[in-house]
Amino acid sequence: MAMESLRGRVAIVTGGSRGIGLAIARALVAEGVQVAVTGRSEAHLAAARPSIESAGPGAVETLQADVRRADEVARAIDATVARFGGLDILINNAGIGVFSSVAAMTAAQWTEVIETNLTGVFHACLAALPHLQRRGGGFIINISSLAGKNPFANGAAYCASKAQHQGQLRHARLRVDRIRRRRRVERRRLEDRTGRGGGGCRQPPSPQSAQPSESRGVAPVQTQEMIANLATK
């Protein structure tokens, strides 16, 4: 369908202040979508806003929220609906990685990864679904990773979170009339070397052998094009 079909729609991108999320937000705004982005850092959101606004005609809102907190996610989605009059597209992009051996990882680090990459998706879907239903349908697009099927050294928490994420979406059977669930736009270590991924992914101290091959990855600019194409009917 023609990309013009996106114009005037409303989207929220979690973890949208940097990296992949920022690229997605810019791509949507360029197509005339009204976009809200969330992030944990007010400074990162403030820095991202001019970049997103300059990408195109779509209006922009930035909202501080931690996807690990159900109340913060619900407030962000409600604020998006209040600002733009509804919700058509949810992009679950927020994610982090802490890379180390299981023996070296703390319980707090494990919990942070699982709650961000897995529970955060549930929080956003739960809050967004009633609004999507009121519009007669919409899109939930989830940024996941091949790490969910192809684990690598020193990635126990990250790989587990992505495997559970994919299982959650297969078995939850979230249904809204005409909602298209896109549970895997392959992330493949899309975060750059400075840790500017969708949610501030921290680089592992281990050698390159512990990481999936970046040569087989997808660049953020390619991801933003895929997202824009997925969010059409």
N, C-alpha and C positions, 0 to 999 in steps of 0.2 A: 504494500500500500504506500502511497506517496507520503513523504516525510511531513508534508504540510498538515497531516492529520494530528501531529503532536501539538500544534500551535494552540495555546490557550489551556492546555491541560495542566494539572498541578502534580508536582512530584516532591518527595522528600528523600534526601540522600543521607544516610547515616555515615559518620566518619567522612564528611564531605569537605573538610577544610584543607586537606593535603592529598598528595599522591593520586591514586586511582579515583577516589571519591571526588576530588577537585576536578579532575579531567572529565568525569561523568557529568558533574553539575554544569560545567562550561558547555559541554556538548548539548545538553538539554536546553539550556538558556539560548543557545545559538539557534535552536529550532522553535523558539517562541514559547517554551514551557515555563511556567511559573514555578520556581524551585526554592525549596527550603533545604538547608544543609545543617546537620548537627555535628557537634564536636565537643570534646571535653575542655579544650583550651579556648578561653575568650580571646586571647591574643592571636591564636592561629585563625580563628573565625574572622576576626577583624582584618587580618592580613589577606585572607582569601576573598572577602566580599568584593573589593574592587576588581579583582581578576575575573570573578564570575560575572559580575554586572557588565563588564566590558566585552563579554563573549557574544552578546546578542540582545534581542529585544525582550526576552523574558524577564519578569520581575524576580527579585531575590530576597530571601529572608535567611538570617543566620540565627541559630538557636543553640545555646549551650545545654548539652545533655549527655549523660553517661548511659550507654545502652544497658549497662549492668543494673541500672535502677529503673524498675518498671514505672514508677511514678514520674520520673524525669522524661522517659520516652513518651508516656501518655500526654504529658503537658506539651511536649514539643509537637506531637502530631495534632493535638487540639489547637495549638497556636497556629499551625500551618493552615488548618481548616478555617479558623477564624479570620486569618489574613486573606486567604485566596478563595474562600467559599466552598471548599470541598477538597477531595483527594482522589487522584486517579492512579498514581504510580508510587510504589514504595521500593526503594533500592536499599537493600540490606548490605552495606559495604563495610561498616565498621569492623575492624579486626586487628588483633595484635599477635605477636609471637615472642616468646621467651625461649631461647635455644640453649639447651645445656643437657648434660646427662641427668637421668632421673635422680641419681645420688646427689648431684649438686643443686638441684632445683628445690626451692622452698615450697611449702604448702600454699603460701600466699601467691606465689607466682603461678602455680598450677591453677588455682582458683580464678585468678585474674584472666588467664587465657580462656578457660572454659566458659566463664560467665560473660566474657565479651563476645567471643566467636560463636558460641552456641546459644546461651540463654538470652543474649541480646537480640538475636534474630526472633526468638519466640516473643519477647516483649514487644518488639516493633510490629510483628504480624498481629498479635493480639489487639494492640491499640488501633491498628490501621483497618482491620477487616470491617468493623461496623461502618466506617466512612466509605470504604470501597463499595460496600453493599448498597449504601444509600445512593450512590451514583450509578447503580445498575451494573457494576463490574469495574475491573481495572487490571492492574498488573503488579505482581510481586516478583521482583528480580533479585536473586540472592547471589552475591559474589562468594564463590567457594574456591576450592583448590584440588588439584590432583593429589596433593599430599594426603587427602582423605582415603585414597586408594593405594598410593605409593609412598609408604612411610620412609623416612630417612633418619640417619643418625642424629642424635641430639635434638630431635624434633618431637619428642613424645607428646607433650601437651598440645602443640600446634596440630600435629597429625590426628591426634585423638579428637580434638575439637571439630576438625573438618569432616572426619568420618562420621561422627555423631550428628553433625549438621546435615549431612546428606541423608543419613538414615531418618532423621527427624522429618525431613521434608517428604521423603518417600512414603512414610507410614502415617503421618498426621493427616494426609488427604485434605489439606485446607481447600475449601471450595467456596467460591463466590461466582455467581453467574458471569461468565466470560472472563474470569480472572485467568491469566496465564502465569503459571509459576515457572520461573526460570531458575532452577536451583544450582546450576553450574555454568558460570561463565569462567572458564579456567583462569585461575589467578597465576599459577606457576611462578611464584616468587616475583610478582610484578613490582613489589616494593624496590625502590632503588637502593643503592649502597649506603645512602646516608640515613636510612630508616624512615623515609617519608611515605610509608605505605598508607593504606586506607585508614588505619587507626594508630599509626605511630609504631610500626613494627621494629623491634630492636634486633640488630644483627647478631648472629651467633659468634662466639669467640672461636669456634672450631674452624678447621680448614675447609677449602672449597669442596672437598669430597663429601662433606656433610650436607651439602645443598643440592637440590635438584638442578639440572642443567638449565642455565639461563638462556642458552642458545635456542631452546625449544619453547621459551616462554612467549607471552604476548605483551607487547608494549602498551602502556597506558593509553596512548592515542588510538590503538586498535580496539582496546576495551571500550572506550567512549563511543566509538562508531558502532560496536556490537550492541551496546545498551540502547542507543537511539533507535536502532533497527528493531530490537526486541519489543520496545514499548510502542508498537503500532498494531493496529487491528486490521 
